[in-house]
């Protein structure tokens, strides 16, 4: 498996570990995947998952600042999915949807990443 595929698989597996009613940031997923400077890549993968019929709880990954990103129109879907789980999404002063990390955040220092991806087809491999 090349480095890109390995990173994608790690991100996918980490997203699977986020418990219901918790959120984490793209930056934290990148850190746990061993690539702390690749939050934007995580963001792209989250957007991809949101556009597919993936079973991964992509909606539990938000921007590093706690904002539910628009993701090309997926922001409302993500906001509603979080609210359906019981996560409180508030509206910021600029009209953005925000999550309070102190209450809803999931930020383990490290975690064991499962080595198997449920379905490599989810990544288009």
N, C-alpha and C positions, 0 to 999 in steps of 0.2 A: 504494500500500500504506500503510495507516495505521500509526501508531507501534507499536501492540501487535503487529500482524502482522510488522512489520519486526524488532522485538525477538525475537519467537518464531523467526523465520527465522534471525536471527543466532545465537541460542542453539543451534538445531538444527544449523546449519552448524559451529559451534565444537565441539559434541559429536562430530561426525563426524571432527574432526581429532585427537582424543585417541588416541595410539598404544596398541596392545595392551600389556598389562602396565604401564600407567601410569594414574594417577587424578588428578583435579583436583577443586577444590571449587566449590560453587555460587557462592561469592563471587568466585572467580577468573573463572569464565565470565561472570558479571555485569560484572566489570571489563573483560574483553576485548570484551564486547558494547557497551561505552560507557555502562553504567548500574551503576556500582559499588555503589549502595545497593539493588539489587534482587535480592539473593541468594535471597530467599524466592520471588520469581517464578520464578527458575531452578529452585528446588526443586520448585515446583508443576509446571513443564514436565517435569522429569525423572520425577516421579511419573506424569504423564500418559503419557509415552513408555513407561514400564514397564508400564502397563496396556493397551497396544496391541501390535500385532504389528510395531512399528517396527523397522527395521533399524539404527537409530541405537544406538551403544554407550552407552546411558543409564547402564548399570551402572558406568561409569568416573567418574561424578560423585558425590561424597560430600559430607557436610556440611563446613562451613568448619573444623570442629574435627577432621576425619578420621574421623568416626563414620559407619558405614553406617546411615542412617536407616531406620526401619521402613517408611515409605511405605505405610501401610495394608496391611501384610502382605507387601510386596515385599522387605523387608530380607533374608530368607533367600535369595530368588531372586538378589538382587544379590550377596550374599556368595558364593554358589556360582558365579555367573558370573565373579566376580573370581578366585576360587580356581582355576577351570578354565583361566583365562589364565595362572596362575602367580603371581598376586599373593598375598602372605602377609597374611591377615586374622587379627589376634590378638583375644583376648577381654580387654576392659578390666576394671578392678576392680569395676565395677558390672554386668558381664555384657554390655556393649555390644560390638559388633564394630567394630574400629578398624583403620585403615590408617596405616602409618608414611609420612608425606609425604616425609621425607628420603630414603627408598629408592625409593618408588613414585610420587612426585609429578611432575606435568607442569605447570609454571608458567612459560610463556613470558611475556616482558615485553609483547609485542604479537604479533599475528599478522594475516595477511591473511585476511579472512573471505570465503569463496566467495560470490558474489552469488546463485547459483541454489540453490534448495531442490530436492532430488530429487523430492519429492512434497508438494504443499501439502495433499493429503488427510490426511497424517499429523497435521496440526494442526487438522483439522476445518474447514478453510477452504473 
